[in-house]
Amino acid sequence: MKFTKELDARGLRCPLPILKAKKALSELESGDVLRIMATDPGSVRDFQAFAKQTGNELLGQSQWGDDFLFYLKRK
């Protein structure tokens, strides 16, 4: 999937991946896609809730080894 910016939040625990993603999204234009890499298993439900609460679209999520990948499209 194509993305505009990448955020490496591996090794960070809740709520830091969400806070860093919020900051990174604020630097993007509407329609841009942010790819987030995280290792916190709780980030799966956190990013689902974050997308619903903020109106940003969670385009996809996957797991690769211990890494979780998320693609958020800025509203």
PyMOL Python script that loads the backbone (N, CA, C, O; Angstrom):
from pymol import cmd

cmd.read_pdbstr("""\
ATOM      1  N   MET A   1       0.844  -1.179   0.000  1.00  0.00           N
ATOM      2  CA  MET A   1       0.000   0.000   0.000  1.00  0.00           C
ATOM      3  C   MET A   1       0.890   1.242   0.000  1.00  0.00           C
ATOM      4  O   MET A   1       1.893   1.295   0.712  1.00  0.00           O
ATOM      5  N   LYS A   2       0.523   2.220  -0.786  1.00  0.00           N
ATOM      6  CA  LYS A   2       1.307   3.457  -0.847  1.00  0.00           C
ATOM      7  C   LYS A   2       0.999   4.318   0.376  1.00  0.00           C
ATOM      8  O   LYS A   2      -0.135   4.370   0.852  1.00  0.00           O
ATOM      9  N   PHE A   3       2.027   4.985   0.866  1.00  0.00           N
ATOM     10  CA  PHE A   3       1.848   5.869   2.016  1.00  0.00           C
ATOM     11  C   PHE A   3       2.713   7.114   1.841  1.00  0.00           C
ATOM     12  O   PHE A   3       3.716   7.105   1.127  1.00  0.00           O
ATOM     13  N   THR A   4       2.294   8.180   2.513  1.00  0.00           N
ATOM     14  CA  THR A   4       2.972   9.466   2.417  1.00  0.00           C
ATOM     15  C   THR A   4       4.098   9.585   3.434  1.00  0.00           C
ATOM     16  O   THR A   4       5.167  10.119   3.136  1.00  0.00           O
ATOM     17  N   LYS A   5       3.844   9.081   4.639  1.00  0.00           N
ATOM     18  CA  LYS A   5       4.804   9.214   5.729  1.00  0.00           C
ATOM     19  C   LYS A   5       4.778   7.942   6.558  1.00  0.00           C
ATOM     20  O   LYS A   5       3.761   7.253   6.634  1.00  0.00           O
ATOM     21  N   GLU A   6       5.927   7.637   7.186  1.00  0.00           N
ATOM     22  CA  GLU A   6       6.027   6.439   8.017  1.00  0.00           C
ATOM     23  C   GLU A   6       6.412   6.833   9.435  1.00  0.00           C
ATOM     24  O   GLU A   6       7.247   7.712   9.651  1.00  0.00           O
ATOM     25  N   LEU A   7       5.784   6.161  10.398  1.00  0.00           N
ATOM     26  CA  LEU A   7       6.072   6.391  11.805  1.00  0.00           C
ATOM     27  C   LEU A   7       6.521   5.080  12.432  1.00  0.00           C
ATOM     28  O   LEU A   7       5.800   4.084  12.380  1.00  0.00           O
ATOM     29  N   ASP A   8       7.702   5.077  13.021  1.00  0.00           N
ATOM     30  CA  ASP A   8       8.218   3.891  13.701  1.00  0.00           C
ATOM     31  C   ASP A   8       7.946   4.038  15.188  1.00  0.00           C
ATOM     32  O   ASP A   8       8.641   4.775  15.887  1.00  0.00           O
ATOM     33  N   ALA A   9       6.923   3.327  15.670  1.00  0.00           N
ATOM     34  CA  ALA A   9       6.558   3.371  17.082  1.00  0.00           C
ATOM     35  C   ALA A   9       6.882   2.043  17.763  1.00  0.00           C
ATOM     36  O   ALA A   9       6.320   1.717  18.808  1.00  0.00           O
ATOM     37  N   ARG A  10       7.788   1.285  17.162  1.00  0.00           N
ATOM     38  CA  ARG A  10       8.170  -0.003  17.747  1.00  0.00           C
ATOM     39  C   ARG A  10       8.893   0.220  19.072  1.00  0.00           C
ATOM     40  O   ARG A  10       9.723   1.119  19.203  1.00  0.00           O
ATOM     41  N   GLY A  11       8.559  -0.616  20.047  1.00  0.00           N
ATOM     42  CA  GLY A  11       9.176  -0.507  21.366  1.00  0.00           C
ATOM     43  C   GLY A  11       8.443   0.436  22.296  1.00  0.00           C
ATOM     44  O   GLY A  11       8.762   0.499  23.483  1.00  0.00           O
ATOM     45  N   LEU A  12       7.468   1.170  21.787  1.00  0.00           N
ATOM     46  CA  LEU A  12       6.711   2.103  22.616  1.00  0.00           C
ATOM     47  C   LEU A  12       5.436   1.437  23.112  1.00  0.00           C
ATOM     48  O   LEU A  12       4.833   0.630  22.404  1.00  0.00           O
ATOM     49  N   ARG A  13       5.035   1.773  24.308  1.00  0.00           N
ATOM     50  CA  ARG A  13       3.825   1.228  24.909  1.00  0.00           C
ATOM     51  C   ARG A  13       2.730   2.293  24.898  1.00  0.00           C
ATOM     52  O   ARG A  13       3.004   3.487  24.770  1.00  0.00           O
ATOM     53  N   CYS A  14       1.513   1.846  25.031  1.00  0.00           N
ATOM     54  CA  CYS A  14       0.353   2.724  25.082  1.00  0.00           C
ATOM     55  C   CYS A  14       0.556   3.777  26.172  1.00  0.00           C
ATOM     56  O   CYS A  14       0.994   3.429  27.269  1.00  0.00           O
ATOM     57  N   PRO A  15       0.262   5.012  25.918  1.00  0.00           N
ATOM     58  CA  PRO A  15      -0.421   5.616  24.768  1.00  0.00           C
ATOM     59  C   PRO A  15       0.519   6.242  23.744  1.00  0.00           C
ATOM     60  O   PRO A  15       0.055   6.934  22.837  1.00  0.00           O
ATOM     61  N   LEU A  16       1.816   6.021  23.861  1.00  0.00           N
ATOM     62  CA  LEU A  16       2.770   6.719  22.989  1.00  0.00           C
ATOM     63  C   LEU A  16       2.565   6.478  21.491  1.00  0.00           C
ATOM     64  O   LEU A  16       2.668   7.442  20.733  1.00  0.00           O
ATOM     65  N   PRO A  17       2.284   5.266  21.010  1.00  0.00           N
ATOM     66  CA  PRO A  17       2.061   5.108  19.564  1.00  0.00           C
ATOM     67  C   PRO A  17       0.906   5.983  19.050  1.00  0.00           C
ATOM     68  O   PRO A  17       0.996   6.567  17.971  1.00  0.00           O
ATOM     69  N   ILE A  18      -0.170   6.064  19.827  1.00  0.00           N
ATOM     70  CA  ILE A  18      -1.318   6.890  19.424  1.00  0.00           C
ATOM     71  C   ILE A  18      -0.944   8.368  19.437  1.00  0.00           C
ATOM     72  O   ILE A  18      -1.278   9.100  18.506  1.00  0.00           O
ATOM     73  N   LEU A  19      -0.258   8.809  20.477  1.00  0.00           N
ATOM     74  CA  LEU A  19       0.123  10.223  20.566  1.00  0.00           C
ATOM     75  C   LEU A  19       1.056  10.621  19.430  1.00  0.00           C
ATOM     76  O   LEU A  19       0.908  11.699  18.854  1.00  0.00           O
ATOM     77  N   LYS A  20       2.005   9.766  19.107  1.00  0.00           N
ATOM     78  CA  LYS A  20       2.926  10.067  18.001  1.00  0.00           C
ATOM     79  C   LYS A  20       2.198  10.035  16.657  1.00  0.00           C
ATOM     80  O   LYS A  20       2.500  10.831  15.768  1.00  0.00           O
ATOM     81  N   ALA A  21       1.247   9.124  16.507  1.00  0.00           N
ATOM     82  CA  ALA A  21       0.463   9.064  15.270  1.00  0.00           C
ATOM     83  C   ALA A  21      -0.396  10.316  15.116  1.00  0.00           C
ATOM     84  O   ALA A  21      -0.519  10.858  14.017  1.00  0.00           O
ATOM     85  N   LYS A  22      -0.982  10.768  16.204  1.00  0.00           N
ATOM     86  CA  LYS A  22      -1.810  11.986  16.159  1.00  0.00           C
ATOM     87  C   LYS A  22      -0.972  13.176  15.698  1.00  0.00           C
ATOM     88  O   LYS A  22      -1.416  13.970  14.869  1.00  0.00           O
ATOM     89  N   LYS A  23       0.238  13.295  16.238  1.00  0.00           N
ATOM     90  CA  LYS A  23       1.131  14.389  15.839  1.00  0.00           C
ATOM     91  C   LYS A  23       1.524  14.268  14.367  1.00  0.00           C
ATOM     92  O   LYS A  23       1.510  15.256  13.633  1.00  0.00           O
ATOM     93  N   ALA A  24       1.873  13.058  13.942  1.00  0.00           N
ATOM     94  CA  ALA A  24       2.284  12.843  12.557  1.00  0.00           C
ATOM     95  C   ALA A  24       1.137  13.133  11.591  1.00  0.00           C
ATOM     96  O   ALA A  24       1.360  13.714  10.529  1.00  0.00           O
ATOM     97  N   LEU A  25      -0.087  12.736  11.943  1.00  0.00           N
ATOM     98  CA  LEU A  25      -1.240  13.011  11.084  1.00  0.00           C
ATOM     99  C   LEU A  25      -1.495  14.505  10.950  1.00  0.00           C
ATOM    100  O   LEU A  25      -1.917  14.975   9.893  1.00  0.00           O
ATOM    101  N   SER A  26      -1.239  15.255  12.024  1.00  0.00           N
ATOM    102  CA  SER A  26      -1.475  16.705  11.984  1.00  0.00           C
ATOM    103  C   SER A  26      -0.534  17.400  11.000  1.00  0.00           C
ATOM    104  O   SER A  26      -0.804  18.521  10.571  1.00  0.00           O
ATOM    105  N   GLU A  27       0.563  16.742  10.645  1.00  0.00           N
ATOM    106  CA  GLU A  27       1.529  17.320   9.708  1.00  0.00           C
ATOM    107  C   GLU A  27       1.234  16.938   8.262  1.00  0.00           C
ATOM    108  O   GLU A  27       1.922  17.390   7.346  1.00  0.00           O
ATOM    109  N   LEU A  28       0.205  16.099   8.052  1.00  0.00           N
ATOM    110  CA  LEU A  28      -0.146  15.639   6.711  1.00  0.00           C
ATOM    111  C   LEU A  28      -1.344  16.405   6.160  1.00  0.00           C
ATOM    112  O   LEU A  28      -2.084  17.056   6.899  1.00  0.00           O
ATOM    113  N   GLU A  29      -1.513  16.312   4.858  1.00  0.00           N
ATOM    114  CA  GLU A  29      -2.664  16.912   4.189  1.00  0.00           C
ATOM    115  C   GLU A  29      -3.819  15.918   4.178  1.00  0.00           C
ATOM    116  O   GLU A  29      -3.610  14.715   4.335  1.00  0.00           O
ATOM    117  N   SER A  30      -5.014  16.412   3.996  1.00  0.00           N
ATOM    118  CA  SER A  30      -6.183  15.550   3.891  1.00  0.00           C
ATOM    119  C   SER A  30      -5.990  14.552   2.749  1.00  0.00           C
ATOM    120  O   SER A  30      -5.595  14.932   1.646  1.00  0.00           O
ATOM    121  N   GLY A  31      -6.269  13.276   3.018  1.00  0.00           N
ATOM    122  CA  GLY A  31      -6.113  12.233   2.014  1.00  0.00           C
ATOM    123  C   GLY A  31      -4.762  11.540   2.043  1.00  0.00           C
ATOM    124  O   GLY A  31      -4.602  10.481   1.435  1.00  0.00           O
ATOM    125  N   ASP A  32      -3.780  12.118   2.740  1.00  0.00           N
ATOM    126  CA  ASP A  32      -2.471  11.477   2.864  1.00  0.00           C
ATOM    127  C   ASP A  32      -2.575  10.248   3.760  1.00  0.00           C
ATOM    128  O   ASP A  32      -3.460  10.163   4.611  1.00  0.00           O
ATOM    129  N   VAL A  33      -1.669   9.306   3.562  1.00  0.00           N
ATOM    130  CA  VAL A  33      -1.680   8.057   4.324  1.00  0.00           C
ATOM    131  C   VAL A  33      -0.426   7.962   5.193  1.00  0.00           C
ATOM    132  O   VAL A  33       0.694   8.187   4.736  1.00  0.00           O
ATOM    133  N   LEU A  34      -0.657   7.622   6.453  1.00  0.00           N
ATOM    134  CA  LEU A  34       0.421   7.424   7.419  1.00  0.00           C
ATOM    135  C   LEU A  34       0.535   5.930   7.695  1.00  0.00           C
ATOM    136  O   LEU A  34      -0.451   5.269   8.021  1.00  0.00           O
ATOM    137  N   ARG A  35       1.753   5.406   7.560  1.00  0.00           N
ATOM    138  CA  ARG A  35       2.014   4.005   7.915  1.00  0.00           C
ATOM    139  C   ARG A  35       2.679   3.996   9.278  1.00  0.00           C
ATOM    140  O   ARG A  35       3.680   4.678   9.495  1.00  0.00           O
ATOM    141  N   ILE A  36       2.115   3.217  10.201  1.00  0.00           N
ATOM    142  CA  ILE A  36       2.646   3.122  11.549  1.00  0.00           C
ATOM    143  C   ILE A  36       3.121   1.704  11.794  1.00  0.00           C
ATOM    144  O   ILE A  36       2.415   0.739  11.501  1.00  0.00           O
ATOM    145  N   MET A  37       4.327   1.587  12.337  1.00  0.00           N
ATOM    146  CA  MET A  37       4.860   0.298  12.764  1.00  0.00           C
ATOM    147  C   MET A  37       4.896   0.310  14.288  1.00  0.00           C
ATOM    148  O   MET A  37       5.461   1.222  14.890  1.00  0.00           O
ATOM    149  N   ALA A  38       4.292  -0.705  14.913  1.00  0.00           N
ATOM    150  CA  ALA A  38       4.240  -0.783  16.371  1.00  0.00           C
ATOM    151  C   ALA A  38       4.483  -2.219  16.809  1.00  0.00           C
ATOM    152  O   ALA A  38       4.321  -3.156  16.028  1.00  0.00           O
ATOM    153  N   THR A  39       4.877  -2.378  18.075  1.00  0.00           N
ATOM    154  CA  THR A  39       5.083  -3.713  18.625  1.00  0.00           C
ATOM    155  C   THR A  39       4.152  -3.993  19.798  1.00  0.00           C
ATOM    156  O   THR A  39       4.081  -5.131  20.263  1.00  0.00           O
ATOM    157  N   ASP A  40       3.447  -3.000  20.279  1.00  0.00           N
ATOM    158  CA  ASP A  40       2.526  -3.166  21.405  1.00  0.00           C
ATOM    159  C   ASP A  40       1.259  -3.875  20.918  1.00  0.00           C
ATOM    160  O   ASP A  40       0.540  -3.330  20.081  1.00  0.00           O
ATOM    161  N   PRO A  41       0.970  -5.086  21.428  1.00  0.00           N
ATOM    162  CA  PRO A  41      -0.234  -5.804  20.989  1.00  0.00           C
ATOM    163  C   PRO A  41      -1.522  -5.003  21.225  1.00  0.00           C
ATOM    164  O   PRO A  41      -2.498  -5.175  20.496  1.00  0.00           O
ATOM    165  N   GLY A  42      -1.527  -4.144  22.222  1.00  0.00           N
ATOM    166  CA  GLY A  42      -2.695  -3.312  22.492  1.00  0.00           C
ATOM    167  C   GLY A  42      -2.944  -2.269  21.429  1.00  0.00           C
ATOM    168  O   GLY A  42      -4.021  -1.676  21.374  1.00  0.00           O
ATOM    169  N   SER A  43      -1.953  -2.039  20.581  1.00  0.00           N
ATOM    170  CA  SER A  43      -2.112  -1.014  19.546  1.00  0.00           C
ATOM    171  C   SER A  43      -3.176  -1.402  18.522  1.00  0.00           C
ATOM    172  O   SER A  43      -3.726  -0.529  17.850  1.00  0.00           O
ATOM    173  N   VAL A  44      -3.476  -2.696  18.389  1.00  0.00           N
ATOM    174  CA  VAL A  44      -4.491  -3.127  17.431  1.00  0.00           C
ATOM    175  C   VAL A  44      -5.834  -2.505  17.782  1.00  0.00           C
ATOM    176  O   VAL A  44      -6.465  -1.870  16.937  1.00  0.00           O
ATOM    177  N   ARG A  45      -6.269  -2.683  19.012  1.00  0.00           N
ATOM    178  CA  ARG A  45      -7.555  -2.092  19.405  1.00  0.00           C
ATOM    179  C   ARG A  45      -7.447  -0.570  19.555  1.00  0.00           C
ATOM    180  O   ARG A  45      -8.411   0.150  19.297  1.00  0.00           O
ATOM    181  N   ASP A  46      -6.277  -0.086  19.970  1.00  0.00           N
ATOM    182  CA  ASP A  46      -6.095   1.356  20.137  1.00  0.00           C
ATOM    183  C   ASP A  46      -6.255   2.101  18.820  1.00  0.00           C
ATOM    184  O   ASP A  46      -6.923   3.134  18.777  1.00  0.00           O
ATOM    185  N   PHE A  47      -5.656   1.597  17.743  1.00  0.00           N
ATOM    186  CA  PHE A  47      -5.757   2.298  16.462  1.00  0.00           C
ATOM    187  C   PHE A  47      -7.146   2.163  15.849  1.00  0.00           C
ATOM    188  O   PHE A  47      -7.587   3.058  15.128  1.00  0.00           O
ATOM    189  N   GLN A  48      -7.842   1.064  16.120  1.00  0.00           N
ATOM    190  CA  GLN A  48      -9.224   0.942  15.659  1.00  0.00           C
ATOM    191  C   GLN A  48     -10.091   1.998  16.337  1.00  0.00           C
ATOM    192  O   GLN A  48     -10.889   2.668  15.681  1.00  0.00           O
ATOM    193  N   ALA A  49      -9.934   2.145  17.649  1.00  0.00           N
ATOM    194  CA  ALA A  49     -10.702   3.145  18.397  1.00  0.00           C
ATOM    195  C   ALA A  49     -10.296   4.563  17.996  1.00  0.00           C
ATOM    196  O   ALA A  49     -11.147   5.444  17.870  1.00  0.00           O
ATOM    197  N   PHE A  50      -9.011   4.776  17.799  1.00  0.00           N
ATOM    198  CA  PHE A  50      -8.512   6.100  17.406  1.00  0.00           C
ATOM    199  C   PHE A  50      -9.134   6.531  16.078  1.00  0.00           C
ATOM    200  O   PHE A  50      -9.547   7.681  15.929  1.00  0.00           O
ATOM    201  N   ALA A  51      -9.201   5.621  15.127  1.00  0.00           N
ATOM    202  CA  ALA A  51      -9.769   5.948  13.819  1.00  0.00           C
ATOM    203  C   ALA A  51     -11.247   6.321  13.956  1.00  0.00           C
ATOM    204  O   ALA A  51     -11.700   7.292  13.350  1.00  0.00           O
ATOM    205  N   LYS A  52     -11.987   5.565  14.741  1.00  0.00           N
ATOM    206  CA  LYS A  52     -13.411   5.859  14.927  1.00  0.00           C
ATOM    207  C   LYS A  52     -13.623   7.203  15.614  1.00  0.00           C
ATOM    208  O   LYS A  52     -14.512   7.966  15.237  1.00  0.00           O
ATOM    209  N   GLN A  53     -12.806   7.490  16.621  1.00  0.00           N
ATOM    210  CA  GLN A  53     -12.966   8.722  17.395  1.00  0.00           C
ATOM    211  C   GLN A  53     -12.560   9.963  16.620  1.00  0.00           C
ATOM    212  O   GLN A  53     -13.144  11.029  16.813  1.00  0.00           O
ATOM    213  N   THR A  54     -11.571   9.841  15.748  1.00  0.00           N
ATOM    214  CA  THR A  54     -11.043  11.025  15.063  1.00  0.00           C
ATOM    215  C   THR A  54     -11.606  11.225  13.663  1.00  0.00           C
ATOM    216  O   THR A  54     -11.487  12.310  13.094  1.00  0.00           O
ATOM    217  N   GLY A  55     -12.219  10.185  13.107  1.00  0.00           N
ATOM    218  CA  GLY A  55     -12.738  10.294  11.744  1.00  0.00           C
ATOM    219  C   GLY A  55     -11.705   9.989  10.679  1.00  0.00           C
ATOM    220  O   GLY A  55     -12.016  10.028   9.488  1.00  0.00           O
ATOM    221  N   ASN A  56     -10.476   9.684  11.089  1.00  0.00           N
ATOM    222  CA  ASN A  56      -9.464   9.240  10.125  1.00  0.00           C
ATOM    223  C   ASN A  56      -9.779   7.794   9.764  1.00  0.00           C
ATOM    224  O   ASN A  56     -10.302   7.046  10.589  1.00  0.00           O
ATOM    225  N   GLU A  57      -9.461   7.400   8.535  1.00  0.00           N
ATOM    226  CA  GLU A  57      -9.826   6.069   8.067  1.00  0.00           C
ATOM    227  C   GLU A  57      -8.684   5.078   8.259  1.00  0.00           C
ATOM    228  O   GLU A  57      -7.565   5.315   7.805  1.00  0.00           O
ATOM    229  N   LEU A  58      -8.971   3.973   8.930  1.00  0.00           N
ATOM    230  CA  LEU A  58      -8.004   2.896   9.068  1.00  0.00           C
ATOM    231  C   LEU A  58      -8.122   2.042   7.813  1.00  0.00           C
ATOM    232  O   LEU A  58      -9.036   1.228   7.686  1.00  0.00           O
ATOM    233  N   LEU A  59      -7.190   2.238   6.891  1.00  0.00           N
ATOM    234  CA  LEU A  59      -7.250   1.554   5.597  1.00  0.00           C
ATOM    235  C   LEU A  59      -6.878   0.085   5.696  1.00  0.00           C
ATOM    236  O   LEU A  59      -7.365  -0.741   4.924  1.00  0.00           O
ATOM    237  N   GLY A  60      -6.016  -0.236   6.647  1.00  0.00           N
ATOM    238  CA  GLY A  60      -5.599  -1.620   6.785  1.00  0.00           C
ATOM    239  C   GLY A  60      -4.702  -1.801   7.978  1.00  0.00           C
ATOM    240  O   GLY A  60      -4.102  -0.856   8.490  1.00  0.00           O
ATOM    241  N   GLN A  61      -4.628  -3.045   8.408  1.00  0.00           N
ATOM    242  CA  GLN A  61      -3.717  -3.405   9.492  1.00  0.00           C
ATOM    243  C   GLN A  61      -3.275  -4.836   9.270  1.00  0.00           C
ATOM    244  O   GLN A  61      -4.026  -5.654   8.740  1.00  0.00           O
ATOM    245  N   SER A  62      -2.063  -5.130   9.673  1.00  0.00           N
ATOM    246  CA  SER A  62      -1.550  -6.481   9.520  1.00  0.00           C
ATOM    247  C   SER A  62      -0.471  -6.719  10.565  1.00  0.00           C
ATOM    248  O   SER A  62      -0.003  -5.791  11.225  1.00  0.00           O
ATOM    249  N   GLN A  63      -0.093  -7.961  10.695  1.00  0.00           N
ATOM    250  CA  GLN A  63       0.974  -8.326  11.616  1.00  0.00           C
ATOM    251  C   GLN A  63       2.048  -9.051  10.828  1.00  0.00           C
ATOM    252  O   GLN A  63       1.753  -9.926  10.014  1.00  0.00           O
ATOM    253  N   TRP A  64       3.282  -8.684  11.074  1.00  0.00           N
ATOM    254  CA  TRP A  64       4.426  -9.306  10.441  1.00  0.00           C
ATOM    255  C   TRP A  64       5.423  -9.615  11.542  1.00  0.00           C
ATOM    256  O   TRP A  64       6.135  -8.721  12.000  1.00  0.00           O
ATOM    257  N   GLY A  65       5.485 -10.868  11.974  1.00  0.00           N
ATOM    258  CA  GLY A  65       6.326 -11.227  13.118  1.00  0.00           C
ATOM    259  C   GLY A  65       5.787 -10.555  14.374  1.00  0.00           C
ATOM    260  O   GLY A  65       4.614 -10.707  14.713  1.00  0.00           O
ATOM    261  N   ASP A  66       6.644  -9.819  15.056  1.00  0.00           N
ATOM    262  CA  ASP A  66       6.230  -9.092  16.259  1.00  0.00           C
ATOM    263  C   ASP A  66       5.746  -7.681  15.942  1.00  0.00           C
ATOM    264  O   ASP A  66       5.324  -6.955  16.842  1.00  0.00           O
ATOM    265  N   ASP A  67       5.802  -7.289  14.677  1.00  0.00           N
ATOM    266  CA  ASP A  67       5.414  -5.930  14.276  1.00  0.00           C
ATOM    267  C   ASP A  67       3.969  -5.880  13.800  1.00  0.00           C
ATOM    268  O   ASP A  67       3.492  -6.777  13.105  1.00  0.00           O
ATOM    269  N   PHE A  68       3.296  -4.823  14.189  1.00  0.00           N
ATOM    270  CA  PHE A  68       1.950  -4.539  13.707  1.00  0.00           C
ATOM    271  C   PHE A  68       2.049  -3.336  12.778  1.00  0.00           C
ATOM    272  O   PHE A  68       2.693  -2.341  13.113  1.00  0.00           O
ATOM    273  N   LEU A  69       1.417  -3.422  11.620  1.00  0.00           N
ATOM    274  CA  LEU A  69       1.425  -2.322  10.651  1.00  0.00           C
ATOM    275  C   LEU A  69       0.020  -1.767  10.521  1.00  0.00           C
ATOM    276  O   LEU A  69      -0.951  -2.519  10.432  1.00  0.00           O
ATOM    277  N   PHE A  70      -0.082  -0.455  10.510  1.00  0.00           N
ATOM    278  CA  PHE A  70      -1.362   0.236  10.373  1.00  0.00           C
ATOM    279  C   PHE A  70      -1.231   1.293   9.288  1.00  0.00           C
ATOM    280  O   PHE A  70      -0.189   1.934   9.148  1.00  0.00           O
ATOM    281  N   TYR A  71      -2.296   1.463   8.528  1.00  0.00           N
ATOM    282  CA  TYR A  71      -2.347   2.502   7.498  1.00  0.00           C
ATOM    283  C   TYR A  71      -3.539   3.383   7.786  1.00  0.00           C
ATOM    284  O   TYR A  71      -4.687   2.953   7.678  1.00  0.00           O
ATOM    285  N   LEU A  72      -3.257   4.636   8.157  1.00  0.00           N
ATOM    286  CA  LEU A  72      -4.294   5.603   8.486  1.00  0.00           C
ATOM    287  C   LEU A  72      -4.346   6.702   7.430  1.00  0.00           C
ATOM    288  O   LEU A  72      -3.328   7.306   7.093  1.00  0.00           O
ATOM    289  N   LYS A  73      -5.539   6.949   6.919  1.00  0.00           N
ATOM    290  CA  LYS A  73      -5.733   8.018   5.938  1.00  0.00           C
ATOM    291  C   LYS A  73      -6.307   9.229   6.654  1.00  0.00           C
ATOM    292  O   LYS A  73      -7.339   9.144   7.320  1.00  0.00           O
ATOM    293  N   ARG A  74      -5.625  10.351   6.509  1.00  0.00           N
ATOM    294  CA  ARG A  74      -6.067  11.568   7.178  1.00  0.00           C
ATOM    295  C   ARG A  74      -7.378  12.055   6.567  1.00  0.00           C
ATOM    296  O   ARG A  74      -7.551  12.072   5.348  1.00  0.00           O
ATOM    297  N   LYS A  75      -8.288  12.445   7.439  1.00  0.00           N
ATOM    298  CA  LYS A  75      -9.592  12.933   6.974  1.00  0.00           C
ATOM    299  C   LYS A  75      -9.470  14.281   6.325  1.00  0.00           C
ATOM    300  O   LYS A  75     -10.470  14.841   5.875  1.00  0.00           O
TER     301      LYS A  75
END
""", "prot")
cmd.dss("prot")
cmd.show_as("cartoon", "prot")
cmd.util.cbc("prot")
cmd.orient("prot")
